[in-house]
Amino acid sequence: VIAQKRLSLANGVEAALPTNVKLTKSQIEADLKELVYGLATHKGPALEATKAFSGAEQSGRKGNCEGTPTAIKAQTLADTLICLYAKDNGGTDVGNDCYHGPDLTKAWSGNSQDKGNTLAEIGGLCPPREQHILTAAEVKAVADDLLGSIRILTNGSYLGAYENTGCDGKSIGGVCVLYTGVNKQTAGTLSNIKWINKLLELHAKLRTHKAGAQKVKALNGQIEQLNHDLKSVAATIKYERRNQQQLAKTNHQQTSPKAKEQEDLAVAQKYCAQQKENKTQCEKTGKCKWEGAGETQGECKPKDGAEQKNVARNRRGSKRGRSKYRRQKEL
């Protein structure tokens, strides 16, 4: 029963983490690259021409950084960061509104592909962090912070430094991303933005993976307990078997004299049955006794144990007496 339960738990461990949520380090890295760069196999630092700003920058900053959640050109996190932080080559004076520090030096026109220089400079704004295991809670916190930073206004929802109208990188506009057509009633559509959607998907994967890992840990704990129980049962069986063997040996030793007595009785019965002619012949044996009314009418049967022992002692005594008589006579 314990072994069957152990097998059932082992099967439960295998089923606890579906194949699609058994996350590895490489899988998480691929998801993050797709979230940031739009391509799971991105090698950087330059952005992929077919992925950056949905394939190609166009019509200046506004053309790339404004649009509906599903149609905006800035669909990756890298695109969004460039919209939020890059210095505009048209002479922006709000290039550092999203951070505290000196202006960036690498300018972006919005009309040609960024080769990675602008993004690399933006990446330098982030303080270095020690590598650690990414958790579902961390991803959820980032998603909540970003979604919470989007301001919902009458003409759309903004992320970044909004000055007046439009995300054109100018002081009269802003260094931002504008998601048009999104108001308080349709704020849920922000999750349709590709990079935000990928972030939420990653959170869901990590959360499911964690739940499965916790279940696996619990099942492994039960399996470990069952292994301990199996060892205990095996030890108990071994102990009981040894006790039974010892008991059988003791019983054999205790019953052996009785068995010998029964064997001797059977031999005596057979021997006495052969002395059946008459009383004299029967009793002459010393081991048998006559049970009957006359010399020839009766049965020759073995004497009981005590009688046979007395006969044996008498015979030994007679032999010792005769031996003593012979020694005296010789003297």
N, C-alpha and C positions, 0 to 999 in steps of 0.2 A: 504493500500500500504506500509506504514512504517513497519507494523508488518510483512508483507511478506518479505520485504527486510531484516529485522532483523533476521528472520528465515534462510534466504539464507546465511547471514553472519555467523550465528552460525554454519551452516553446513560447511561453508568454514573454520572455525576455526578447526573443527574436521578433515577436509581433509588436512589442512596445514602441519601437521606433520604425515607422514606415520608411521604406527606402528613400522617398523624396524628402525626408526631413533628417536623415542621418548626416548632419553637416560636418564637413571636414574644414580644415584651415584653408585649403585651396578653393573650396566652394564658397566660403565666406569672402575670400579675397576677390573671386570672380564676381560675386554679387556687388561688392563695393565698387569695383572698377566699372561695372555697368551703370551703377547709380551715379558715379562721379563723371565718367567719361563717355558713357553710352555704349561701351564695348567691353565685354568680359575679358578679352585678351589684350587690352590696351597695355602698351609698354612705355609710353611717354618719353620725354616730357611734352613733346608737341601733341596737339590734339589731332584726332583722326579726322581727315578731311570729310569723310562720309558721315561722321557723327556729330562733329561740332556744329552747333546751331542748325540742327536738322539737315546738315549737308553743305550749307554755304551761308556765310554772312551776307546780309543784304540791306540796302537802303539806310545805312548809318545805324546809330545806336538804337533809336526808337524802333526801327524795323526788326531788330533782333530781340529787344527786351520788352516788347509789349505785344499782347495778344491773348486770346482765350486760353484756358488751361490746356486744352488739347492741341491748339494750333500755334501757340507761341513758339518762336524759333529757339529760345533758350529752354530746352527740354532736359538738359543734364545739370548736375550740380556745378560742374566746371563752367558751363555757359552762364549759369546764374551768378557765380562768383565774379566772373568777368564783368557782367552787367552792373554788379554792386560796387566793385572796387576799382576797375581799370580807369586809368587816366584817359580822358578823351583827347584825341589829337586836334580837336577844334578849339582847345584852350579852356578846358573846364576849370572852374575855381571851386568846385565842390568835390574834388577827387579824394578827399580824406574824411568825408562826413560819416562814413561807416566805421571808422577806427580812429584812434588817437595816435598821432605821429606825423612824421614828414610826408609830403606828397610822394606818390609813386612816380617813377621816372619813365616807365615803359608806357607809351601811348597806344591806344587802340582806336582804329577808325570806324570799325563796324562794317566795313566794306570788303575787307580781305581777311583771309584765315589767319588766326593767331598761331604762330609757330611754337608757342610754349613759353616764350619770354615773359609775356604779360602774366600768364598763369603762374609761372615759377616765382615771379616777384610777389604776386598775391599770396602764394603759399608760404613765403617768408614771413608773413604777418602772423602766422600761427605759431605759438610757442611749441617747442619740441616736447614730446611726451614719451614716457617709457612704453615699450610694447607690452600689451597685456591682452587677455582674452576678452573679446567683445561680448558684452552681455545684452540680453533683451531689454533690460531696464535702461541701459545707456542709450540704446537706439531709440527707445520710446521717449526718453527725456529730450533727445535731440529733435525728434519729430514734433513733440509738443511745443518745444521752444520756438522752432521755426514757424509752425502753423500759428502759434500765439503771437509771433512778431509781424504777421501779415495784417495790415490795417485795412479794414473794409470801409470804403468811402462810396459816395454816390456814383462816381464814374468808374468804379472798379476796386480791386484790391491790390495794395502795394506792399512790396517787401523791399526795405532799404531806406535811403534818405530821400524823402519826397519833399520838394520845395514848393512847387506850384502846380504846373501842368506838364505831364509827359516825362518819360525817363530818357532825356536826351543828353545827360551829363553836363548840362549848363545850370548856372545858378538860378535861372528862372524856371527850371524844370526839376531835375533831380537825378541822383545816381541810384537807380532802383530798377525793379521789375514790376510791370503793371499787368495784372491778370484781369482783362476786360470782361465785362458781363457777369462778374461775380459780386453779389450783394449778400446781405445778411440771410436772406432766404435760400440762396444757392451756395452758401459758403462750403457746403459739403463737396462741391465739385472741385475744390482745390486738391483733393486727393487724386484727381485725374492727371495732375501734372506728373510727367513721367518720373522725374527724380524723387518726388515726394511719394509717389506710388511705390517705387522701388524701395524706398526707406521703410514704408509701412509693411511691405511684403517681407523684407528682411527681419523686421521686428517680429512678425507673425511666425516666421520660420524658427527664429531663435527661441521664441516663447514655447512653441510646440516641441522643439528639440529639448529644451530644459525640462518640460513636463515629462517627456518620454524618458529622459535621462534619470529623473527622480524616480519614475516608476521602475526603471531597470535596476536602480540602486536598491529599491525596496524589495524587488523580486530576488535580486542576488543575495540580499540579507536573509530572505526566507530559505533560499537554496543552501546558504551556508549553515543555517540552523538545521535543515534537513540532513545535510552531510554529517553534522555533529550527532544528530539523532541516529543516523544509520550506523555510525561508529559505535554509539552506545548500545544499539540493538545487537550489533555483531559481537561486542564484548560480552553482553549478557548471554547471548546464545553460546558463546565459547565457554563462559563460566558454568552455565547450566549443563552443557554437554560433559564438561569435566566432572561436575558433581554427580551426574547420572552414571558416568563410567565408574566413579569411585563407589557409588552406592551399589551398582551391579556387582562390583568386585567384592564388596563387603557382604552382600547377600549371598553370593556364591560361596564365600568362605563360611558363612553361618549355616548354609543349607547343605554343605558337603557331607558332614557326619550323618545327617538324616538320610541323604541319598545313599551313602555307603551302607547304612543300616538296612535300607530297603533292598539294596542289591544283595546283601548277605542273606536277608530273609528269603528272597526269591531262590537263591541257590540252595538254602536249607530245605525249602519246601520241595524242590525237585529231588534233592537227595533223600529226604525222608519218605517221599512217595514211592521210592524204589524199594524201601524196607517194609513192604506191605504184607509179607507172608504171614507173620505172627508177631505176637507181643514181644517174645524173647529177642527175636532178630531186630525189632525196632528199638527197644530200649538198650540193646547192646552197643549201639552206635554212640551213646552218650549225648547225642545232639537232638535226638528225637524222643517223643513220648507217645505212648499208646493210648488212644481214646476209644474204648470199646468195652463190652461186657465179658468177653472171653478171650482165650489165647489167640483165636483166629478170627474173631468177629470184632472188627473195629478199624480205625484208621491210624496210620503213623504220621504224626505231624511234628513240625519243629518245636523245640522248647522255646519259651520266650527269652528275651535278652538276658535277664537276670539269672535264669536257670542255666543258660549256656555259659555265662561268665563263672558261675559257681562250679560247674562241671570242669571248666578249663582250669580254675584254681586248684580243684581237687586233684586233677591229673598232674598238674605241675608239682603239687605237694607229694603225690605218690612217687613221682619220678625222683624228687629230691630225697625221699625216704629210702628208696631202693639204692640210690647212689651212695648214701651214707652207710647203709648196711654192708654194701660191697667193700667200701674202704675199710670198715672196721674188721671185716672178715679177713681181708688181705693182711692186716696188721697182726 
